[in-house]
Amino acid sequence: MAVPKKRKSPSRRDMRRAHHDRIDAPNVSACPACGAMRLSHHACPSCGSYRGRKIAKAGVPDAD
């Protein structure tokens, strides 16, 4: 098993962790069919359309 030869300084450790707590907002866009906000690359929760086709029942979330 590999073991570090030298101790990592607090500065280098903190630089590595600098982006750990950064959270991005989800990508939402308007549905072209009904105008409701939906996640990108997901079916619209209000009308059930995706890429111009009706694929799900409106108002029913997917079973996970």
Contacts in CASP RR format, 6 or more apart in sequence:
PFRMAT RR
TARGET T0000
AUTHOR 0000-0000-0000
METHOD contacts of the structure
MODEL  1
MAVPKKRKSPSRRDMRRAHHDRIDAPNVSACPACGAMRLSHHACPSCGSY
RGRKIAKAGVPDAD
26 39 0 8 1.000
27 39 0 8 1.000
27 40 0 8 1.000
28 37 0 8 1.000
28 38 0 8 1.000
28 39 0 8 1.000
28 40 0 8 1.000
29 37 0 8 1.000
29 38 0 8 1.000
29 40 0 8 1.000
30 36 0 8 1.000
30 37 0 8 1.000
30 38 0 8 1.000
31 37 0 8 1.000
31 38 0 8 1.000
31 44 0 8 1.000
31 46 0 8 1.000
31 47 0 8 1.000
31 49 0 8 1.000
32 52 0 8 1.000
33 44 0 8 1.000
33 47 0 8 1.000
33 49 0 8 1.000
33 52 0 8 1.000
34 44 0 8 1.000
34 46 0 8 1.000
34 47 0 8 1.000
34 49 0 8 1.000
36 44 0 8 1.000
36 45 0 8 1.000
36 46 0 8 1.000
36 47 0 8 1.000
38 44 0 8 1.000
38 45 0 8 1.000
38 46 0 8 1.000
42 50 0 8 1.000
43 49 0 8 1.000
43 50 0 8 1.000
43 55 0 8 1.000
43 56 0 8 1.000
43 62 0 8 1.000
44 50 0 8 1.000
45 59 0 8 1.000
45 61 0 8 1.000
46 58 0 8 1.000
46 59 0 8 1.000
47 54 0 8 1.000
47 58 0 8 1.000
48 54 0 8 1.000
48 55 0 8 1.000
48 56 0 8 1.000
48 57 0 8 1.000
48 58 0 8 1.000
48 59 0 8 1.000
49 55 0 8 1.000
50 56 0 8 1.000
56 62 0 8 1.000
END
